[in-house]
Amino acid sequence: MAINILIVDDSTVMRAMILKSLRMTGLDIGETHQASNGEEGLDTLEGNWIDLVIVDINMPVMNGEEMIDRMKQNPETADVPIVVISTEGSESRLDKLRQKGAAFIHKPFTPEIIRDTMRKMLGLASEDA
Ligand SMILES: [Mg+2]
């Protein structure tokens, strides 16, 4: 099953780095979509089948926390797995995200960390197959 992914980050460079890392994971990546803030991310979720969302925290217009809250409030997006990739260092803020069911990856990251986190969130076997 190809995994359709939405990348939400206000940095074009960071989105490109995440995309490149995704292609290095060896996972079966399907469609990839990009959005530069939470509001655009929610719009993209409305019109597309997304299997996993990768989201930054600090963004203009709508930050990652608010986007996650809005996803959880909508039955159609409440169960979409979420991986937060951020430089955020505040443990209380990270705890709040984990309580919402999101996984967290600290910047800088490696393709291996992204792969392992995605497998965990999507319930995929850990073998390279
Ligand atoms: Mg940012």
Boltz pocket constraint, residues with backbone or C-beta under 6 A from the ligand:
constraints:
  - pocket:
      binder: B
      contacts: [[A, 9], [A, 10], [A, 11], [A, 56], [A, 57], [A, 58], [A, 59]]
      max_distance: 6.0
